[in-house]
Amino acid sequence: MAMIASDAVPLLFFFLFCFFGLLFQRGSAQALSVKQEHAHFPPRGWNSYDSFCWTVSEEEFLQNAELVSKRLSSHGYEYVVVDYLWYRRKVPGAYVNSLGFDVIDEWGRVIPDPDRWPSSRGGKGFKEVAKKVHDMGLKFGIHVMRGISTQAVNANTPILDTLKGGPYTESGKQWLAQDIGLREKPCVWMDQGFMSVDTDLGAGRAFLRSLYQQYADWDVDFVKHDCVFGQDLNVDEIHFVSEVLKKLDRPVVYSLSPGTSVTPAMAAEVRHLVNMYRVTGDDWDSWADVETHFNVSRDFANSHLIGAEGLKGKSWPDLDMLPLGWLTDQGTNVGPHRKCNLTLDEQKTQMTLWSMGKSPIIFGGDMRQIDETTFNLITNPTILEINTFSKNNKEFPHITARHFGNFDHSRSLTNVNTADNGMMSLTSCKDRKAKGWVIESHDGELDQICWKDSLGSNDRPPFCLYKRQPLLTSDEEIIYKQKYQGKFHLSVMAPTEFCLDASTGRKQASDVLKQSSLSPCKWVTNQLWELNHDGTLANSYSGLCATMGIEKGIVNAGGVRSWVATGRKGEIYLSFFNLNLEKTVISAKLKDLAKALPTQYLRKLSCKCTEVWSGKRCKIQKQTLAAVVETHGCALFVLNCN
């Protein structure tokens, strides 16, 4: 055996050290990459909806993707997502809820419109677009709808069996789209476009499997699944899609949308099946939309749902895309043509809340027209650090506020501009708050179903609904007896032709989303209800249950809020939000931070402090941090108290 010269030994160890160090670095990078692919951190990227609505073309999309790669990928933005109706032909008569303008394949699956997506011709789908995106160092995503398209059901297309190849057959029968489509369960806000499929049928499951296998064949990395969550909840479809994605040989981030009427109890049922899920309706560039997110983000943080277990990783409550920069209008056929309507202070508030709440950060403005102010907002290093790595994120209630210039009316947050509001809402039937409905029978009158806690109340009349059998045609009656015996319509008065509708079709974040509405009575499952033995009142469309509650809310567009979180280097992040219509002085005592944070983050009351948006050092006087916060603005502090 050859001997190694003694003077070569140190050099040998040096090379071995470098070699194994390189292997370790590669392994660590791969591990981080795997974690990111499974949403170990809140996903970050760009989506076409806010700037193009549904009309985006291949050229426009790739132009934006290239700019994301060049300008945002170094800041952690990695997904570029084509939003809805990429399969709809952009021709006169086509709009969000039109019928008959979609491009479908022989198996009833929507495929890209070849006029807008020319690389899809020849059955390629999004394969070529995904390759170009991947070559840019990014990941590719698409928006999809619930179940099956109405167009496919009307055409009665065969169903592909991806496990055996060819048409799906069972018990000697070839199954078709009309066998699996549930017309009584349409997507409420796109009722001409899509409907649920019957997942109890092997053919229904085969169709969903063929959809998501096709997306995998296109090398899709991100799927945004719409009209299956919130008021449109379809747990069976979510569960089956999650199982299909789990078995694929490629990681796919699974996102749910739009999320109107979501409650923490409802999210707890599905969060382990997905990676992110919308907790509000569509967020557009209005202050009313931004303000709506404060109560929602607080509730999901308090329920420990931020970064909970998800599909092959973690899951994140999603406050929706950021409508900043150059935008279009909701529900239009027009591309980007206007500036964001939010003031700069309101935009900073939105970025800060999304960061402190650890929402996925998905930018929606046209990258080709991005200005430096918007670019600096969405790439602020402290904002992105908080969004990715912070912990112990929650609303911080121990603050006081006074109007700027008025030093005589300082009040605590819990006393500022709050009110109790009774409302009917929808929640998971497992939620104990849903158990409170009873039948009240009266001689000569229709049965009423009442919220028992309101019966006998002296300060307000009881909340009751009139029970009536569904209004059916003779053809519908046979189906009703088979599937919906025991279900009924509800109304607030008798007689009436208007029935309680659990799914209103509204998507805006600033609507009173939790309230149900009255619609002309018709035989659709979102108007059918069932009173269970445990006192829950269940809706047949979503499987959610009605409840009556008292909700604390900010009224008259006023109030103040605060959030707190901790950093990976021992920092404390503290944010003040001014929801008032005038400048407000907001303050917090350092000793109160100990009520919200682990003790190791506040070892002493003398802290170094910097305000992020101004970049200035802040003064702490008498262990109190105070700031004058502009109307609808915020202050974000980094405290080092070790």
C-alpha positions as CSV (number, residue, x, y, z in Angstrom):
1,M,0.0,0.0,0.0
2,A,1.4,3.4,-1.0
3,M,2.3,5.7,1.9
4,I,1.0,9.3,1.8
5,A,3.6,12.0,2.5
6,S,3.2,13.6,5.9
7,D,3.1,17.1,4.4
8,A,0.2,16.0,2.1
9,V,-2.0,15.0,5.0
10,P,-3.3,18.5,5.9
11,L,-4.0,19.1,2.2
12,L,-5.9,15.8,1.9
13,F,-8.0,16.6,5.0
14,F,-8.7,20.1,3.5
15,F,-10.0,18.6,0.2
16,L,-12.1,16.0,2.1
17,F,-13.5,18.7,4.3
18,C,-14.5,20.8,1.2
19,F,-15.9,17.7,-0.5
20,F,-18.1,16.7,2.4
21,G,-19.0,20.3,3.1
22,L,-20.2,20.7,-0.5
23,L,-22.3,17.5,-0.1
24,F,-23.8,18.9,3.1
25,Q,-24.6,22.2,1.5
26,R,-26.3,20.5,-1.5
27,G,-28.2,18.2,0.9
28,S,-29.4,21.2,2.9
29,A,-30.4,23.1,-0.2
30,Q,-32.3,20.1,-1.5
31,A,-34.0,19.6,1.9
32,L,-35.0,23.3,1.9
33,S,-36.3,23.0,-1.7
34,V,-38.4,19.9,-0.7
35,K,-39.8,21.8,2.2
36,Q,-40.7,24.8,0.0
37,E,-42.3,22.5,-2.6
38,H,-44.5,21.2,0.2
39,A,-45.4,24.7,1.5
40,H,-43.1,24.6,4.5
41,F,-43.3,28.4,4.3
42,P,-46.2,30.5,3.0
43,P,-46.1,30.2,-0.8
44,R,-45.1,33.4,-2.7
45,G,-45.7,34.3,-6.3
46,W,-47.7,36.1,-9.0
47,N,-51.3,35.5,-10.2
48,S,-52.9,36.8,-13.4
49,Y,-56.4,37.6,-12.0
50,D,-56.0,41.1,-10.6
51,S,-54.5,42.5,-13.7
52,F,-56.2,40.4,-16.5
53,C,-59.4,38.9,-14.9
54,W,-59.9,35.9,-17.2
55,T,-58.5,37.2,-20.5
56,V,-54.8,36.7,-20.1
57,S,-53.0,35.2,-23.2
58,E,-49.9,33.0,-23.4
59,E,-47.8,36.0,-24.5
60,E,-49.0,38.2,-21.7
61,F,-48.5,35.5,-19.1
62,L,-45.0,34.6,-20.2
63,Q,-44.0,38.3,-20.3
64,N,-45.1,38.6,-16.7
65,A,-43.4,35.3,-15.7
66,E,-40.1,36.5,-17.2
67,L,-40.2,39.7,-15.2
68,V,-41.1,37.7,-12.0
69,S,-38.0,35.6,-12.7
70,K,-35.7,38.6,-13.3
71,R,-37.0,40.9,-10.6
72,L,-38.9,38.9,-7.9
73,S,-37.4,35.4,-7.8
74,S,-34.4,36.5,-5.7
75,H,-37.0,37.7,-3.1
76,G,-38.6,34.3,-2.8
77,Y,-41.4,34.7,-5.4
78,E,-41.5,31.3,-7.2
79,Y,-45.0,30.5,-8.5
80,V,-46.7,32.1,-11.5
81,V,-50.3,31.1,-11.8
82,V,-52.8,31.4,-14.6
83,D,-56.2,32.2,-13.0
84,Y,-59.6,31.1,-14.2
85,L,-61.2,30.5,-17.6
86,W,-58.0,29.8,-19.5
87,Y,-60.2,27.4,-21.5
88,R,-62.8,30.0,-22.5
89,R,-62.7,31.5,-26.0
90,K,-62.4,35.3,-25.9
91,V,-65.2,36.0,-28.4
92,P,-68.3,38.2,-28.4
93,G,-70.8,36.8,-25.9
94,A,-68.2,35.1,-23.6
95,Y,-68.0,36.4,-20.0
96,V,-67.5,35.0,-16.5
97,N,-70.8,33.1,-16.3
98,S,-71.5,32.4,-20.0
99,L,-72.2,28.9,-21.4
100,G,-70.9,27.3,-24.6
101,F,-67.7,29.1,-25.1
102,D,-65.3,26.6,-23.4
103,V,-62.8,24.3,-25.2
104,I,-63.1,20.7,-23.9
105,D,-61.4,17.5,-25.1
106,E,-63.1,14.2,-26.0
107,W,-63.2,13.2,-22.3
108,G,-65.1,16.4,-21.2
109,R,-62.0,18.0,-19.7
110,V,-61.3,21.7,-20.2
111,I,-58.2,22.4,-22.2
112,P,-56.5,25.8,-23.0
113,D,-58.1,28.0,-25.6
114,P,-55.7,27.5,-28.6
115,D,-56.3,31.1,-29.8
116,R,-55.0,32.5,-26.5
117,W,-52.6,29.7,-25.8
118,P,-51.2,28.7,-29.2
119,S,-48.6,26.3,-27.8
120,S,-51.4,24.1,-26.5
121,R,-52.4,23.0,-30.0
122,G,-52.0,19.3,-30.9
123,G,-53.1,18.1,-27.4
124,K,-50.1,19.6,-25.6
125,G,-52.1,21.5,-23.1
126,F,-49.9,23.6,-20.8
127,K,-46.9,21.4,-21.3
128,E,-44.9,24.0,-23.3
129,V,-45.8,26.9,-21.1
130,A,-44.8,24.9,-18.0
131,K,-41.4,24.1,-19.6
132,K,-40.8,27.8,-20.4
133,V,-41.7,28.7,-16.8
134,H,-39.4,26.0,-15.4
135,D,-36.6,27.2,-17.6
136,M,-37.0,30.6,-16.0
137,G,-36.4,29.0,-12.6
138,L,-40.0,29.3,-11.5
139,K,-43.0,27.0,-10.8
140,F,-46.2,26.9,-12.8
141,G,-49.7,27.0,-11.5
142,I,-53.3,27.0,-12.8
143,H,-56.8,27.8,-11.5
144,V,-59.5,25.1,-11.8
145,M,-63.1,24.8,-10.9
146,R,-65.2,22.4,-9.0
147,G,-66.4,19.1,-10.5
148,I,-67.3,19.1,-14.2
149,S,-68.2,21.7,-16.8
150,T,-71.9,22.2,-17.7
151,Q,-70.7,22.1,-21.3
152,A,-69.3,18.6,-20.9
153,V,-72.5,17.4,-19.2
154,N,-74.6,18.8,-22.0
155,A,-72.4,17.1,-24.5
156,N,-72.5,13.9,-22.5
157,T,-68.9,13.1,-23.1
158,P,-67.3,9.7,-22.1
159,I,-65.1,9.5,-19.0
160,L,-61.5,8.5,-19.2
161,D,-60.2,5.7,-17.0
162,T,-56.6,6.6,-16.4
163,L,-56.0,3.4,-14.4
164,K,-57.0,1.1,-17.3
165,G,-56.9,3.3,-20.3
166,G,-59.9,4.0,-22.5
167,P,-63.5,4.8,-21.5
168,Y,-64.6,4.1,-17.9
169,T,-66.8,1.1,-17.7
170,E,-68.3,-0.6,-14.7
171,S,-70.9,-3.5,-14.4
172,G,-70.9,-3.7,-18.2
173,K,-71.9,0.0,-18.6
174,Q,-69.9,2.8,-20.2
175,W,-70.3,5.8,-18.0
176,L,-70.9,9.3,-19.4
177,A,-70.8,12.9,-18.1
178,Q,-74.5,13.0,-17.4
179,D,-74.2,10.0,-15.1
180,I,-71.9,11.9,-12.7
181,G,-72.8,15.6,-13.0
182,L,-75.0,16.9,-10.2
183,R,-77.0,19.7,-11.7
184,E,-78.6,20.5,-8.4
185,K,-75.1,21.4,-7.1
186,P,-73.8,24.0,-9.4
187,C,-71.1,26.5,-8.5
188,V,-73.3,29.3,-7.2
189,W,-71.3,32.2,-8.6
190,M,-70.8,30.4,-11.9
191,D,-73.9,28.3,-12.1
192,Q,-73.8,28.0,-15.9
193,G,-70.2,26.9,-15.9
194,F,-69.6,24.1,-13.5
195,M,-71.3,21.6,-11.2
196,S,-70.2,19.0,-8.6
197,V,-69.7,15.4,-9.6
198,D,-70.9,12.4,-7.6
199,T,-67.9,11.2,-5.8
200,D,-69.8,8.2,-4.4
201,L,-69.7,6.8,-8.0
202,G,-66.5,5.2,-9.3
203,A,-67.1,7.1,-12.6
204,G,-67.2,10.4,-10.7
205,R,-63.9,9.6,-9.0
206,A,-62.4,8.5,-12.3
207,F,-63.3,11.8,-13.9
208,L,-61.6,13.8,-11.1
209,R,-58.6,11.5,-11.3
210,S,-58.3,12.1,-15.0
211,L,-58.3,15.9,-14.5
212,Y,-55.5,15.9,-12.0
213,Q,-53.5,13.3,-13.8
214,Q,-53.7,15.6,-16.8
215,Y,-52.4,18.6,-14.8
216,A,-49.5,16.4,-13.6
217,D,-48.8,15.4,-17.2
218,W,-48.7,19.2,-18.0
219,D,-46.0,19.5,-15.2
220,V,-48.2,21.8,-13.1
221,D,-46.7,22.7,-9.7
222,F,-49.7,24.6,-8.2
223,V,-53.4,24.0,-8.4
224,K,-55.9,26.7,-7.2
225,H,-59.2,24.8,-6.7
226,D,-62.3,27.1,-6.7
227,C,-65.9,26.8,-5.6
228,V,-65.3,23.9,-3.2
229,F,-64.6,25.8,0.1
230,G,-66.5,28.2,2.3
231,Q,-70.1,28.6,1.5
232,D,-69.5,26.2,-1.5
233,L,-67.9,23.6,0.7
234,N,-67.5,20.1,-0.9
235,V,-65.3,18.1,1.5
236,D,-65.7,14.9,-0.5
237,E,-64.2,16.5,-3.6
238,I,-61.4,18.2,-1.6
239,H,-60.6,14.9,0.1
240,F,-60.5,12.9,-3.1
241,V,-58.4,15.5,-5.0
242,S,-56.0,15.6,-2.0
243,E,-55.6,11.8,-2.2
244,V,-54.9,12.0,-6.0
245,L,-52.3,14.7,-5.5
246,K,-50.7,12.8,-2.7
247,K,-50.1,9.8,-5.0
248,L,-48.5,11.8,-7.8
249,D,-44.8,11.5,-8.4
250,R,-44.4,15.2,-8.3
251,P,-45.2,17.7,-5.5
252,V,-48.2,20.0,-6.3
253,V,-49.2,22.8,-3.9
254,Y,-53.0,22.5,-3.3
255,S,-54.8,25.8,-2.8
256,L,-58.6,26.3,-2.1
257,S,-60.6,29.3,-3.2
258,P,-62.6,31.6,-2.8
259,G,-63.4,31.0,0.9
260,T,-66.5,33.1,1.6
261,S,-68.1,32.4,5.0
262,V,-65.1,30.4,6.2
263,T,-64.8,29.7,9.9
264,P,-61.9,28.2,11.8
265,A,-64.0,25.1,12.7
266,M,-64.7,24.6,8.9
267,A,-61.0,25.1,8.0
268,A,-60.0,22.6,10.7
269,E,-61.8,19.9,8.7
270,V,-59.7,20.4,5.5
271,R,-56.4,22.1,6.4
272,H,-54.6,18.7,6.6
273,L,-55.7,18.0,3.0
274,V,-54.4,21.2,1.4
275,N,-51.5,23.7,1.5
276,M,-53.4,27.0,1.5
277,Y,-57.0,28.0,1.7
278,R,-58.8,31.3,1.2
279,V,-60.5,32.7,4.3
280,T,-62.2,35.6,2.6
281,G,-63.9,36.5,-0.6
282,D,-62.1,38.3,-3.4
283,D,-59.9,41.1,-2.1
284,W,-59.8,44.1,-4.4
285,D,-58.2,47.5,-4.0
286,S,-60.7,49.1,-1.6
287,W,-60.2,50.0,2.1
288,A,-63.4,48.1,3.0
289,D,-61.9,44.9,1.6
290,V,-58.6,45.4,3.5
291,E,-60.4,46.2,6.8
292,T,-62.5,43.0,6.5
293,H,-59.3,40.9,7.0
294,F,-58.5,42.1,10.5
295,N,-61.2,40.0,12.3
296,V,-60.6,37.0,10.0
297,S,-56.8,36.9,10.4
298,R,-57.2,37.3,14.2
299,D,-59.6,34.4,14.5
300,F,-57.4,32.0,12.4
301,A,-54.3,32.9,14.4
302,N,-56.2,32.4,17.7
303,S,-57.2,28.9,16.4
304,H,-53.6,27.9,15.8
305,L,-54.2,27.3,12.1
306,I,-51.2,29.4,10.8
307,G,-48.7,26.8,9.6
308,A,-50.7,23.8,10.7
309,E,-50.2,20.3,9.3
310,G,-51.1,20.2,5.6
311,L,-50.8,18.1,2.4
312,K,-47.2,16.7,2.5
313,G,-46.2,19.7,4.7
314,K,-48.0,22.7,6.1
315,S,-51.1,24.7,5.4
316,W,-51.7,28.4,5.5
317,P,-54.9,30.6,5.8
318,D,-54.8,32.7,2.7
319,L,-55.9,36.4,2.8
320,D,-56.0,36.5,-1.0
321,M,-53.8,38.1,-3.7
322,L,-52.4,41.6,-3.3
323,P,-54.2,44.0,-5.8
324,L,-51.3,46.5,-6.0
325,G,-49.8,48.3,-9.0
326,W,-51.4,48.2,-12.5
327,L,-54.8,46.4,-12.4
328,T,-58.1,45.6,-14.2
329,D,-61.6,45.4,-12.7
330,Q,-63.4,42.4,-11.3
331,G,-65.5,40.3,-13.7
332,T,-64.5,42.2,-16.9
333,N,-63.2,41.2,-20.3
334,V,-60.6,44.0,-20.1
335,G,-56.9,43.7,-19.3
336,P,-54.8,45.9,-17.0
337,H,-55.8,49.6,-17.5
338,R,-55.7,51.4,-14.1
339,K,-53.7,52.1,-11.0
340,C,-54.5,50.6,-7.6
341,N,-57.1,52.7,-5.7
342,L,-55.5,52.2,-2.2
343,T,-53.5,55.0,-0.8
344,L,-49.8,54.3,0.0
345,D,-50.6,54.1,3.7
346,E,-53.4,51.6,3.0
347,Q,-51.0,49.5,0.8
348,K,-48.5,49.4,3.6
349,T,-51.2,48.3,6.0
350,Q,-52.2,45.5,3.7
351,M,-48.6,44.3,3.3
352,T,-48.0,44.4,7.0
353,L,-51.1,42.5,7.9
354,W,-50.5,39.8,5.3
355,S,-46.9,39.5,6.6
356,M,-47.8,39.4,10.4
357,G,-50.6,36.9,9.6
358,K,-48.2,34.8,7.5
359,S,-50.6,34.7,4.6
360,P,-49.3,33.5,1.2
361,I,-48.0,36.5,-0.6
362,I,-49.3,36.4,-4.2
363,F,-48.8,39.6,-6.2
364,G,-51.6,40.5,-8.7
365,G,-50.4,43.6,-10.5
366,D,-49.1,43.6,-14.1
367,M,-45.4,43.1,-13.9
368,R,-44.8,45.0,-17.1
369,Q,-46.1,48.2,-15.5
370,I,-44.8,47.8,-12.0
371,D,-43.5,51.0,-10.5
372,E,-40.7,51.4,-8.0
373,T,-43.0,52.1,-5.0
374,T,-45.0,48.9,-5.6
375,F,-41.8,47.0,-6.2
376,N,-40.3,48.2,-2.9
377,L,-43.5,47.4,-1.1
378,I,-43.6,43.7,-2.2
379,T,-39.9,43.2,-1.8
380,N,-39.4,44.9,1.6
381,P,-36.9,42.6,3.3
382,T,-38.3,42.9,6.8
383,I,-41.8,42.2,5.6
384,L,-40.7,39.1,3.7
385,E,-38.6,38.0,6.7
386,I,-41.6,38.2,9.0
387,N,-43.8,36.4,6.5
388,T,-41.4,33.5,6.1
389,F,-39.7,33.0,9.5
390,S,-41.6,34.7,12.3
391,K,-43.4,32.7,15.0
392,N,-45.9,33.4,17.8
393,N,-48.0,35.5,15.4
394,K,-51.2,36.9,16.9
395,E,-53.3,40.0,17.5
396,F,-52.0,42.0,20.4
397,P,-54.9,43.5,22.4
398,H,-52.9,45.5,25.0
399,I,-52.8,48.9,23.3
400,T,-54.4,52.3,23.9
401,A,-55.4,54.9,21.4
402,R,-56.3,58.6,21.2
403,H,-57.0,60.9,18.4
404,F,-54.0,62.9,17.4
405,G,-54.0,66.3,19.2
406,N,-56.6,65.1,21.8
407,F,-54.9,64.0,25.0
408,D,-58.0,63.7,27.1
409,H,-59.8,60.6,25.8
410,S,-57.3,57.8,25.8
411,R,-59.1,54.4,25.8
412,S,-58.1,50.8,25.6
413,L,-58.5,48.8,22.4
414,T,-61.3,46.6,24.0
415,N,-63.4,49.8,24.5
416,V,-62.7,51.6,21.2
417,N,-65.6,51.6,18.7
418,T,-66.9,48.1,19.2
419,A,-70.5,46.8,19.1
420,D,-72.4,43.6,19.4
421,N,-74.2,42.4,16.3
422,G,-76.5,39.4,16.0
423,M,-76.3,37.5,12.7
424,M,-77.0,34.2,11.1
425,S,-73.9,32.5,9.8
426,L,-72.7,29.2,8.5
427,T,-70.1,27.0,10.2
428,S,-69.0,23.4,10.4
429,C,-71.7,21.1,11.8
430,K,-69.1,19.8,14.2
431,D,-68.9,23.3,15.8
432,R,-70.7,23.3,19.1
433,K,-72.0,26.8,18.3
434,A,-74.2,25.2,15.6
435,K,-76.3,23.2,18.0
436,G,-79.2,25.4,19.0
437,W,-82.2,24.9,16.7
438,V,-85.6,23.5,17.8
439,I,-89.1,23.1,16.3
440,E,-91.8,25.3,17.5
441,S,-95.3,24.1,16.6
442,H,-98.4,26.4,16.7
443,D,-102.0,25.4,16.2
444,G,-103.2,26.4,12.7
445,E,-99.7,27.6,11.6
446,L,-96.8,26.1,9.9
447,D,-94.0,24.7,12.0
448,Q,-91.2,27.1,12.8
449,I,-87.6,26.3,13.5
450,C,-86.2,28.7,16.1
451,W,-82.8,29.5,17.6
452,K,-83.5,28.3,21.2
453,D,-81.4,31.0,22.9
454,S,-83.6,33.6,21.4
455,L,-86.8,32.1,22.8
456,G,-88.3,34.0,25.7
457,S,-85.9,36.9,25.3
458,N,-87.3,40.1,26.7
459,D,-85.0,42.5,24.8
460,R,-85.5,41.1,21.2
461,P,-88.1,38.9,19.4
462,P,-87.1,35.3,18.9
463,F,-85.4,34.3,15.6
464,C,-87.6,31.8,13.8
465,L,-87.9,30.4,10.3
466,Y,-90.9,28.9,8.7
467,K,-90.6,25.3,7.5
468,R,-92.1,24.3,4.2
469,Q,-91.7,21.5,1.8
470,P,-89.7,22.3,-1.4
471,L,-91.7,23.5,-4.4
472,L,-91.2,20.7,-6.9
473,T,-92.4,19.8,-10.4
474,S,-93.7,16.3,-11.0
475,D,-90.4,15.3,-12.6
476,E,-88.4,16.6,-9.7
477,E,-90.6,14.9,-7.1
478,I,-89.2,11.4,-7.9
479,I,-85.6,12.6,-7.5
480,Y,-86.5,14.4,-4.3
481,K,-88.0,11.3,-2.7
482,Q,-84.9,9.4,-3.6
483,K,-82.3,11.9,-2.5
484,Y,-83.8,14.6,-0.4
485,Q,-86.6,13.2,1.7
486,G,-86.8,15.1,4.9
487,K,-85.3,18.3,3.5
488,F,-87.3,21.5,3.4
489,H,-87.3,25.2,2.4
490,L,-87.1,27.9,5.0
491,S,-88.5,31.4,5.0
492,V,-88.6,34.3,7.4
493,M,-92.4,34.8,6.9
494,A,-95.4,32.8,5.7
495,P,-96.6,32.7,3.1
496,T,-93.8,33.8,0.8
497,E,-92.1,32.9,-2.5
498,F,-88.7,33.7,-1.1
499,C,-86.6,31.0,0.6
500,L,-83.4,31.1,2.7
501,D,-80.4,30.7,0.4
502,A,-77.2,29.5,2.0
503,S,-75.0,30.4,-0.9
504,T,-75.4,33.9,-2.3
505,G,-72.8,33.9,-5.1
506,R,-71.1,36.9,-3.6
507,K,-67.3,36.9,-3.6
508,Q,-66.3,40.3,-2.5
509,A,-64.3,40.4,0.7
510,S,-66.1,43.4,2.1
511,D,-69.6,42.0,1.8
512,V,-71.3,40.7,5.0
513,L,-70.3,37.3,3.8
514,K,-71.5,35.2,6.7
515,Q,-75.1,36.3,6.3
516,S,-77.4,34.2,4.3
517,S,-80.0,35.8,1.9
518,L,-83.5,35.3,0.6
519,S,-83.9,34.2,-3.0
520,P,-86.9,33.1,-5.1
521,C,-87.8,29.6,-4.0
522,K,-86.5,26.9,-6.4
523,W,-85.3,23.4,-6.2
524,V,-81.6,23.8,-5.7
525,T,-79.6,22.3,-2.8
526,N,-78.4,25.6,-1.5
527,Q,-82.0,26.3,-0.5
528,L,-82.6,22.8,1.1
529,W,-82.2,22.4,4.9
530,E,-82.4,19.5,7.4
531,L,-82.9,19.7,11.1
532,N,-80.8,17.0,12.8
533,H,-81.4,15.3,16.2
534,D,-78.5,17.2,17.7
535,G,-80.0,20.5,17.1
536,T,-78.0,21.5,14.0
537,L,-79.6,22.9,10.9
538,A,-77.7,21.6,7.9
539,N,-77.7,22.9,4.4
540,S,-77.7,20.3,1.6
541,Y,-75.4,22.2,-0.8
542,S,-72.4,22.7,1.4
543,G,-73.0,20.4,4.4
544,L,-72.5,23.5,6.6
545,C,-74.8,24.3,9.5
546,A,-76.5,27.6,10.4
547,T,-75.9,29.3,13.7
548,M,-76.9,32.6,15.4
549,G,-74.1,34.4,17.1
550,I,-73.0,37.6,18.6
551,E,-69.9,39.0,16.9
552,K,-67.6,41.7,18.1
553,G,-66.9,44.0,15.2
554,I,-65.4,47.4,14.4
555,V,-68.1,49.8,13.4
556,N,-68.1,53.1,11.5
557,A,-64.8,52.1,9.8
558,G,-62.9,52.9,13.0
559,G,-60.7,51.5,15.6
560,V,-57.1,50.4,16.1
561,R,-55.5,47.0,16.0
562,S,-52.1,45.6,16.8
563,W,-50.2,42.4,16.0
564,V,-47.1,40.8,17.5
565,A,-44.7,38.1,16.4
566,T,-41.1,37.0,17.1
567,G,-38.1,36.6,14.8
568,R,-35.6,33.9,14.4
569,K,-32.8,36.0,15.9
570,G,-34.8,36.9,19.0
571,E,-36.5,40.0,17.6
572,I,-39.9,41.1,18.6
573,Y,-42.1,42.5,15.8
574,L,-44.9,44.8,16.9
575,S,-47.4,46.5,14.4
576,F,-49.9,49.2,15.0
577,F,-52.8,49.6,12.6
578,N,-55.1,52.7,12.5
579,L,-58.5,51.9,11.1
580,N,-59.8,55.3,12.0
581,L,-60.7,58.2,9.6
582,E,-58.1,60.5,11.3
583,K,-54.6,60.4,12.6
584,T,-54.4,58.4,15.8
585,V,-51.8,58.0,18.6
586,I,-51.4,54.3,19.4
587,S,-49.2,53.1,22.3
588,A,-48.2,49.9,24.1
589,K,-46.3,49.2,27.3
590,L,-43.4,46.9,27.0
591,K,-44.4,45.0,30.1
592,D,-47.6,43.9,28.3
593,L,-45.6,42.2,25.6
594,A,-44.8,39.5,28.3
595,K,-48.5,38.7,28.4
596,A,-48.4,37.6,24.7
597,L,-44.8,36.2,24.2
598,P,-42.5,33.6,25.7
599,T,-40.3,35.2,28.3
600,Q,-37.0,34.7,26.5
601,Y,-37.9,37.4,24.0
602,L,-38.3,40.1,26.7
603,R,-35.4,39.7,29.1
604,K,-35.2,43.4,29.9
605,L,-37.4,46.5,29.4
606,S,-34.7,48.5,27.7
607,C,-35.1,47.7,24.0
608,K,-33.5,49.0,20.8
609,C,-36.3,49.9,18.3
610,T,-36.6,50.6,14.6
611,E,-39.7,51.5,12.6
612,V,-39.6,49.6,9.4
613,W,-41.5,51.8,6.9
614,S,-39.7,55.0,7.8
615,G,-36.4,53.3,8.6
616,K,-36.1,55.5,11.7
617,R,-35.0,54.7,15.2
618,C,-37.9,54.9,17.6
619,K,-37.9,56.2,21.2
620,I,-39.3,54.2,24.1
621,Q,-40.2,56.5,27.0
622,K,-41.2,55.1,30.4
623,Q,-41.3,51.6,29.0
624,T,-44.0,52.8,26.5
625,L,-43.8,52.7,22.8
626,A,-46.1,55.3,21.0
627,A,-46.5,56.4,17.5
628,V,-48.7,58.8,15.5
629,V,-50.3,56.6,12.8
630,E,-51.8,58.1,9.7
631,T,-55.4,57.4,8.6
632,H,-55.7,53.7,7.5
633,G,-51.9,53.5,8.0
634,C,-49.6,51.4,10.2
635,A,-46.4,51.4,12.0
636,L,-44.1,48.3,12.2
637,F,-41.5,48.1,14.8
638,V,-38.5,45.7,15.3
639,L,-37.6,45.5,19.0
640,N,-34.4,43.9,20.4
641,C,-34.9,43.4,24.1
642,N,-32.3,40.8,25.0
